[in-house]
């Protein structure tokens, strides 16, 4: 396995992990009714403010706005890190109920990352023999 191949594949694997992490936040921390009831009691665990902040974030469309802002930066700059972050925030926004901006950010972030990876790794061109 060459280093070039690994450098190309690594952002996509990390993006899949970011999507899985966002899904865990939604289905493991936000949606379970038992956790919502537990956080409503007077003896709420210490992680309940984090859950409440996540809920307020999607109610106020914070994740979608952040994903679109980073997507705009990724389109203006030639940064693979910004393109990856735009796609990861898009996946987070999709999972946390900000569907339209999340889908746009995920799509444009992935396309930008793909474009920048292609520019960094041009295909070998065969020269014709004389």
N, C-alpha and C positions, 0 to 999 in steps of 0.2 A: 504494500500500500504506500503510495507516494505521498509526500507532504502536500503537494499541490492538490491532490484529490481530497485529502483530509480537510484542507483549508476551504475547499469549495463546499463540502458536505456539512461541516460543523455548524454553520449558521442555521441551516435547515433543521438539523437535529435539535438545536437549542430552541428554535421556534416551535417545534412540536412539543418540547418540554414546557415552554411557556404556555402553550394552549392547554396542556394537561393541568398545569398549575391553576390556570384560570377556571377550568372546569371543576377542579377540586374546591376552589373558593366558592363557586356557585352551589354545587350539589352537596358539598360537605360542611360548609359553614353558613351559608345564607338561607338556603331553601328548607332545611329540615325544621319542621314545626316544633319539635321538641327543643331545639336550641333557641328558637325565638321565645318560647315560653320560659325557658330557663333564664334567659337574659332579662325577662320582664320581672323576675322576682327580686326581692330585696337582697338576697344572698347570691347575686349574679357573679359568675367567675370573672377573673381579670381580663380575659380576652373579649368580653362582650363589647367594650368600646370600639375595638377593631371591627367587629361585625357591624356595629351601628354605623361606623364611618364608611364601610363598604356599601351599605344600603343607601346612605345619604349620597354617596358618590354617584350611584346609578340613577337615583331619583332626580338629581340635578344635572345629569348628563356629563359629568366631569370626565369620564373615561372616553367618551366619544369625542369631546372637544380636544382633550389632550392628544388623542390618536390623530385627529385631523391636523392639529398644529405641528406635531412631529412629522407627519406626512408631507406637509408643505415645506418644512425645512429639508427633508430628505430629497425632495424634488429640486430644491434650489442648490443644494450642495452635493458634491460627489463623495459621499460618505457611506460606506457599507454599514457602519454601526448605526447611523441614523435610519437607513432603510430597514435594517433589522428591527430597530426599536419601533418604527412606525408599524411594521407588520405585527410585532408582539403586542403593542398597545391595541391594535385593531382586533386581534384575537381576544384580548381581555375585554374590550368593549362589546364584542359579539357575545361573549359568555355572560357579561353583566348587563344585559338588557338594553344596550345602546346599539341596536342592530344596523341601522343605516350608516352612521358614520364609521362604525366598526368594520363593516363589510368593505366600505370604500378604502379605509386605511389599510386593511389587510391586503386587499387586492393591489393597491398602488405600491405599498411597501414591498410586497413580494416581487412585483414587476421591476421596481427600481433595484432591488437587491440582485435579481437575475441579470438585469442590464449591466450593473456595475461588475458583477462577476464575469460576465462575458467580455467586457472591455479589458479586464485584468488578465484574462486567459484566452487570448485570441486563438482560433483554430490554426493548426499548421497548414500552410498552403504549399502544395506540391508545385515545383517548378517544372515546366515541360523540358524534356530532353531534346537536344539538337542533333 
